[in-house]
Amino acid sequence: MAQHQGAAFANETVVLDGNEYLNCTFTNCELIFQGTNGVLLQGIAFNDCRWTFEGPAALTINFMTALYQAGVTDMLDQTFENIRRGTHRQPDAPLEAPPEG
């Protein structure tokens, strides 16, 4: 995993997968996440960037879109709430249904 610390990226395409970015700034960049390897983003500033999801990451976005359109909104809302709280699960752990009530 390549580590970038205090770097400034401008007007370029950056594939995030497999890298660590610490206290970096991205300005007018296309940021690509493929979901093929982990990424660490810490102390990051994004200015006028575009996000592109490819490969497994795009499939995940498409799947979540299909779930939402099928009315599975409670599970997706709980997922986003977990993201906001910083709660995460291990990659191989099964999804749990949100508590009823």
PyMOL commands that set and color helices and strands:
alter all, ss='L'
color gray80, all
select helices_A, chain A and resi 55-69+73-85
alter helices_A, ss='H'
color red, helices_A
select strands_A, chain A and resi 2-5+8-10+13-15+19-22+25-27+30-33+40-42+45-47+50-53
alter strands_A, ss='S'
color yellow, strands_A
deselect
rebuild
show_as cartoon
